[in-house]
Amino acid sequence: MRSIIWILEFIISLLFTLPFLIKAKSIKKKKGKTEAAEYAYKITKKWVSSKLKLAGADIKIEGLDKIPQNEKIVFIANHQSDFDIALLMNYIPGPKGFVAKIEMENLPIISSWMKIMGCVFIDRKSARKSVESIVEATNNVKKGINMVVFPEGSRSKGKPVSDFKLGSFRIALKSKAIIVPITIDGSYKLLEENMRIRPAKVKIKIHNPIDTKELTKEEKENINNIVREEILSAM
């Protein structure tokens, strides 16, 4: 019953965001991408917050004070659930875009909001398109829109964390941004564990930031494993 109620409320409330989406597109046209992302963050944060509450998500978050202020940031997190984007949208402060799978670009209304936010859709089946998406995400960071990357490439659904793809870290390295590792633990219990929405406790831990400008050549070549080990340390 919770799943049915959640889906119905999701659809109805999403339709009610349409007037705000029109305004967001107007802001983007008149004032630019960064200002539109700021507005989108304020609207979407309220929207996803209500969805998380309805799902019964009990969130414990630590380390918010470790997020640098007034810096270019690429958040790197493990990926357990479809709820992960909503969790980080709501609990990590400030506008941010996500590197998301190409299939999400086909979702009505949601994909429009994601584009306003600065999200980038990546087609991992095409090497050329993947590179283009990495370049787009890198440019977003350079322009002041922080990005969130799930370097596993797909949801673990509670299984062991997969290897982190080194290519995902090019966004941070090329934009000379700060990497902030994030551990998400338990989000799969909200949906994937039982294939229906159920209340669950989720832990989010923000780790010490890594300044890519201070990394050695060897550290840059191994940054995917360094960050993965840091994330695993809190699980």
Summary of the structure (lengths in Angstrom):
residues: 235
radius of gyration: 17.1
end to end distance: 31.0
largest distance: 53.5
contacts: 768
relative contact order: 0.18
helix: 52%
strand: 17%
